[in-house]
Amino acid sequence: MRALLSVLFWIIGATAFAQPAQPDYAREKRWADEITPAILVGDPVYLALKSGHKFLAIHTPPLPQAKARAGVIVVHGMGVHPDWNLINALRSQLAGQGYATLSVQMPVLASDAKAESYPPLFPEAAERLQAAVNFLREKGHRKVAIVSHSMGARMANHFLANGGAVDAWVSVGISTGVYLQPETFKAPVLDIYGEKDFPVVLQNAARRGDAIQRNRGSGQMSIAGADHYFNGMEGELVRHVKRFLDNATR
């Protein structure tokens, strides 16, 4: 009997352990409550998943008010939010350059979660990105692009490799250093990373460059002196992103 109970407890424990990680919606809400009152550029909006869960996005029309060149979805990296440092710079400065931006809260885990725990969240990430595309299309934007950073680039990659469609993709320092199913990419891709980026990003740069070369209008560049987070070099990153988007979405 004791042996049988031990086996049952082991099975129950193993089953619980095997359950995929679930998004930390409470953490998302805490961030939303914290950052929305402090938003200076743009307006908070809430998009809905099929499950009914609503998630924060920050919509910023082009500044000054004018007809937008295109809509741009801005996607943050692991364990942060849609107004975090580099993401704030991208979403606000691109709006200042004539683009309508939508910075989207992606699913997150607890603060101590490791990167390898995130892939089970990718299907929900893809659903969020599709909701973001739909939002911008409904706003009248004929062209929609994605600008994504680090883990956010992995999420965007999953979206595009599984039927998602946009007109251009900027992948900034994709955190695995490689692309999933690059043969499925239909839009031009800009692969951009810092000279002092993470080792895995640097070591696989040539492989990424080869993966996107068949896509007309695609390119790759390293920004001198920049680290993975482009600390102090946000404006330089925005300048290169804008140049690519101007060509890819015209």
C-alpha positions in Angstrom: 0.0 0.0 0.0 2.8 2.4 0.9 4.5 1.6 -2.4 1.3 2.3 -4.3 0.7 5.6 -2.5 4.3 6.6 -3.3 3.8 5.9 -6.9 0.5 7.9 -7.0 2.1 10.9 -5.2 5.0 10.8 -7.7 2.6 10.7 -10.7 0.6 13.6 -9.3 3.7 15.6 -8.6 5.2 14.8 -12.0 2.0 15.8 -13.7 1.8 19.1 -11.8 5.5 19.8 -12.6 4.9 19.1 -16.3 2.1 21.7 -16.7 3.3 24.5 -18.9 3.9 27.9 -17.4 0.9 30.2 -17.4 1.0 34.0 -18.0 1.2 36.1 -14.8 -1.8 38.3 -15.4 -1.6 39.7 -11.8 1.9 41.0 -12.7 0.6 42.5 -15.9 -2.1 44.3 -13.9 0.3 45.7 -11.4 2.4 47.1 -14.2 -0.7 48.6 -16.0 -1.8 50.2 -12.7 1.7 51.6 -12.3 2.5 52.9 -15.7 -0.7 54.1 -17.2 -1.0 57.2 -15.0 2.5 58.2 -16.0 2.1 57.9 -19.8 3.1 61.2 -21.3 3.0 60.3 -25.0 0.2 58.1 -26.3 -2.9 56.7 -24.7 -3.6 53.3 -23.0 -6.0 51.0 -24.8 -7.0 47.5 -23.9 -7.2 44.7 -26.4 -9.0 41.4 -25.8 -8.0 37.7 -26.3 -10.5 35.1 -27.2 -10.5 34.0 -23.6 -11.8 37.4 -22.6 -8.6 38.5 -20.9 -7.8 42.1 -21.8 -4.2 43.3 -22.0 -2.6 46.8 -22.1 -1.3 48.5 -25.2 -0.2 52.1 -25.7 -1.4 53.7 -28.9 0.4 56.8 -30.2 -0.7 58.6 -33.4 2.0 60.2 -35.4 3.3 63.4 -33.9 2.7 66.1 -35.0 -0.8 65.0 -36.1 -0.6 63.9 -39.7 -1.4 61.0 -41.9 0.7 58.1 -40.6 3.3 56.5 -42.9 2.2 53.1 -41.4 1.3 51.4 -38.2 4.1 49.9 -36.1 3.6 47.3 -33.4 6.4 47.6 -30.7 7.2 44.4 -28.8 9.2 44.3 -25.6 11.5 41.7 -24.3 11.4 39.2 -21.4 9.7 40.3 -18.1 9.1 44.0 -18.9 6.3 46.2 -20.1 5.2 48.3 -23.1 6.6 51.6 -21.7 9.9 50.2 -20.5 13.1 52.1 -21.4 14.1 51.1 -24.9 10.5 50.3 -25.8 9.4 53.8 -24.7 12.1 55.3 -26.9 11.0 53.3 -29.9 7.3 53.8 -29.6 7.5 57.6 -28.9 10.3 58.5 -31.2 8.9 56.6 -34.1 5.6 58.4 -33.6 7.6 61.6 -33.8 8.9 60.4 -37.1 5.4 60.0 -38.7 4.4 56.4 -37.6 1.4 55.4 -35.6 2.8 53.0 -32.9 1.1 50.4 -30.7 3.3 49.1 -27.9 1.8 45.8 -26.7 2.0 44.1 -23.3 3.2 40.6 -24.1 2.6 37.7 -21.7 5.1 37.5 -18.8 6.0 35.1 -16.1 7.2 35.7 -12.5 10.2 37.9 -12.1 12.5 34.9 -11.4 11.4 32.9 -14.5 14.1 31.8 -16.9 14.0 32.3 -20.7 13.6 28.6 -21.3 10.2 28.8 -19.5 8.7 31.3 -22.0 8.0 29.2 -25.2 4.7 27.8 -23.8 3.5 31.5 -23.8 4.3 32.0 -27.5 0.8 31.0 -28.8 -0.8 33.6 -26.6 1.8 36.1 -27.7 0.9 35.4 -31.3 -2.8 36.0 -30.5 -1.9 39.3 -28.9 0.1 40.3 -32.0 -2.8 39.4 -34.3 -5.1 41.5 -32.1 -2.6 44.4 -32.5 -2.5 44.0 -36.3 -6.3 44.0 -36.3 -6.4 47.2 -34.2 -4.1 49.1 -36.5 -5.8 47.8 -39.6 -9.1 49.0 -38.2 -7.5 52.4 -37.6 -7.0 52.6 -41.4 -3.4 51.7 -41.7 -2.8 49.9 -45.0 0.8 48.9 -44.0 1.6 47.4 -40.6 5.1 46.6 -39.3 6.6 45.0 -36.2 9.6 46.2 -34.2 10.6 43.7 -31.6 13.4 43.3 -29.1 15.1 40.3 -27.5 12.4 37.8 -26.3 9.9 39.9 -28.1 11.7 39.1 -31.3 11.3 35.4 -30.6 7.6 36.0 -30.0 7.3 37.9 -33.3 9.2 35.1 -35.0 6.7 32.6 -33.7 3.8 34.7 -34.9 5.3 35.1 -38.4 6.3 31.5 -38.7 2.7 30.4 -37.9 0.7 32.4 -40.3 1.0 35.9 -39.0 1.3 38.6 -41.7 2.8 42.0 -41.6 4.5 44.3 -44.2 7.9 44.5 -42.4 9.7 43.2 -39.4 12.6 44.7 -37.4 14.2 42.1 -35.2 16.4 43.8 -32.5 18.8 41.4 -30.8 16.7 38.2 -31.0 17.7 36.5 -27.7 18.3 33.0 -29.1 20.5 34.4 -31.8 18.7 32.4 -34.6 15.4 32.5 -36.5 12.7 29.8 -36.4 11.5 28.8 -39.9 12.9 31.8 -41.8 11.7 30.2 -45.0 8.2 31.2 -44.0 9.0 35.0 -43.8 7.3 36.9 -46.6 8.0 40.5 -45.6 11.4 42.3 -45.6 13.3 41.8 -42.3 15.9 44.1 -40.7 18.2 42.1 -38.3 19.8 44.6 -36.0 22.0 44.1 -33.0 24.6 45.9 -30.9 28.4 45.6 -31.3 28.4 44.6 -27.6 25.3 42.4 -27.7 24.9 39.1 -25.9 27.4 36.4 -27.1 24.7 34.2 -28.6 23.4 37.2 -30.7 26.9 38.0 -32.0 28.0 34.4 -32.6 24.9 33.7 -34.8 24.9 37.0 -36.8 26.1 35.4 -40.0 23.6 32.6 -39.7 20.7 35.1 -39.3 22.0 37.2 -42.2 22.0 34.1 -44.5 18.5 33.2 -43.3 16.9 36.5 -44.5 18.9 37.2 -47.6 16.3 35.7 -49.9 13.7 38.2 -48.7 13.8 41.2 -51.0 14.5 44.5 -49.1 16.0 42.7 -46.0 19.2 43.6 -44.4 21.4 43.3 -41.3 23.4 45.7 -39.3 25.4 46.1 -36.1 25.4 49.4 -34.2 28.9 50.3 -33.0 29.2 50.6 -29.3 25.7 49.4 -28.5 24.9 46.8 -25.9 21.9 44.4 -26.0 19.6 47.1 -24.5 21.0 50.1 -26.5 21.5 52.0 -23.4 22.3 55.6 -24.3 22.0 54.7 -28.0 18.3 54.6 -28.4 18.2 57.5 -30.9 20.7 55.7 -33.1 18.6 52.6 -33.1 15.5 54.6 -34.0 17.3 56.3 -36.8 18.2 53.0 -38.5 14.7 51.5 -37.8 13.0 54.5 -39.4 15.2 54.3 -42.5 14.3 50.7 -43.0 10.6 51.2 -42.4 10.5 54.2 -44.7 11.6 51.9 -47.5 9.7 48.8 -46.5 6.3 50.4 -46.0 6.2 53.0 -48.7 
